[in-house]
Amino acid sequence: MAEKGQTNVEHLGGVVRLREQHEKVVKDCESRMQHWRKVSGDYEALTDRLQTLPDQLSYDIMVPFGPLAFMPGKLVHTNEITVLLGDNWFAKCSAKQAQKIVDHRMKYVKNELDDLSKTMKNFEARVGFAKDLETISASKGDYVDIREEVGNNDSALTKGKQRIAHKPNSKPKLDVVWDLKEEDEEDEGERGDGGSRKGVMTEEELWARLDELEKLEELQDEQDRLSDNADMNGEDTSSSSSEEEKEAEAAPPVNGLSLKPSWSSISDSKAPLSTDRKKDDEEEEDNCLPTIFFSHTVEPKKVRINTGKNTTLKFSERKEQKEHSKRKKKNGHNNGHCHHELHKITTPADIYRLFVDVKNGEPIPRKSILKSRSRENSVCSDTSESSAADFEERRMIGRSFSHDEHSDTSDGITEEDSPTTVPLQLPSRYEAFSGTVIEKDPMPSAVPHLTISPPALPTILERKQEEVAPDVSPPQQLPKRVSKFKAARLQQK
Amino acid sequence: MAEAIQKKLKAEVEKYAQMQKDVSKSMSARQKLETQLAENNIVKEELDLLNSSNVVYKLIGPVLVKQDVDEAKATVAKRLEYINGEIQRYESVLKEMEKKSEQHREVLTSLQQEFQKAQGLAAGKV
């Protein structure tokens, strides 16, 4: 405010001077105009006189004799007028000619008057404006100068504590994400690009944020649709948020994770951000707690994955993402695997179909795609024991929670459904996975979590799972936002 | 050292002041010429308006001297040309003076800086 006041004072001084100058000009114009008006008046009188003068041959007048005396005299040669042409030149003319000259001069005077009046108007306007400016600068009067500091936003962004208005049920996990991000950068200190990333990311963050918000909306729509269809609003949202959590956790680079290269390779700092955000968008539910909810499990799991660090949901999410990406990949073009069709995911149910555990030689549909029956089947290649264990634990916990909360019908469905061979089931609840998932296979596993918004899926997968090579399925799903369920229905039939 | 610079500075300042005066003089002369030009233009117009029947006088001192209309016209025209020429001359002179004054200004500023430095040094020494 002090600065403002100071600037205001400076402005005020300048404005005052400006106004004074303007007023000077206006005064000058005014005086000149007065002069010209007088001249014009004189000329008019002269015109009158010239018209009447030749009426008589001579007039009896009182001739001024010096400054104080008059003398009776006669005015003769009433038609002979000596006209001053300027610069000591005279011309003798008749009254009519004089009249012409006078008219001519009158024109000139009028022109001058008009110009002066225009100028005066201009400067009067300027004076008025300067006055207003003065009042504004002095912070008096009705006008208030609205000034916004530009720097705040940047600082907020860089801090990562930006609060952005989200759609309902879409509380931003920005804090988490951002914190993770910061942790990322801390972790990635060795990478060297952390700092630069941070500095670079302010704008990119903004853009990424925008993108994420957009996708969030899409995801939200998708969620709503899915939830309506599945009659499991809570689950969907919960699962989505859980997915979001996982994704958020997965976002920060985990040293030693196989996904790490994919993360680090993402030179575009947007990528992790956007992926985080996308998953945030997808599952913007529970912001207070980092929770993981799966959209396709019956039980929304509240999995708080603490890998020993500050609530970084690192590994498990990555794991899940990997799984997803692998599943998706599997669905897509399985690196030459022939069960392309089987793993083709066109509906959310397909995902569950893919989550098949092979037990005793038989593919058994898994209840939860998060859960891996065997660790070796885990998608994440670099499964550190602790993290995996934690992940398992949490999933168990989550399962228990979810069981309490929701019915097991969908579980039943998932159990019943055969693995990959079963055509796409489109139960009313889309979270039901109708098949078992062979986790070890490279599958585009991210699909189930991200099914809510197919368009978003591909991008997330692509970005996050570069090594897992999400390709066909994402593009598949991208254009088929509408036809996915149609296709599922078709398949079912 | 500082004193020498000071003296130099003073001399330069005086020169600069002189230059400024010259500039202003030229300016005023030019302005006068401009007014004369305007007036003569009016006279010319008026003379053109007149026909040859009426008589034209020129005021030389207290005497009105009769002039021929054509002569008057010619005279006025010549005067106009003369005034124009004068104005141009004055303009060129003015330009040159401006340039010179600019150079002088630069010299002045550099001298001032030196002087300040010297003063600073002297103060430091003292």
Interface residues (C-beta under 8 A of the other chain):
Chain A: T82 V83 L85 G86 D87 N88 W89 F90 A91 K92 C93 S94 Q97 K100 I101 H104 Y108
Chain B: Q36 E39 N40 I42 V43 E45 E46 L47 L49 L50 N51 N54 V55 V56 Y57 K58 L59 I60 L64 Q67 V69 A72 V76 R79
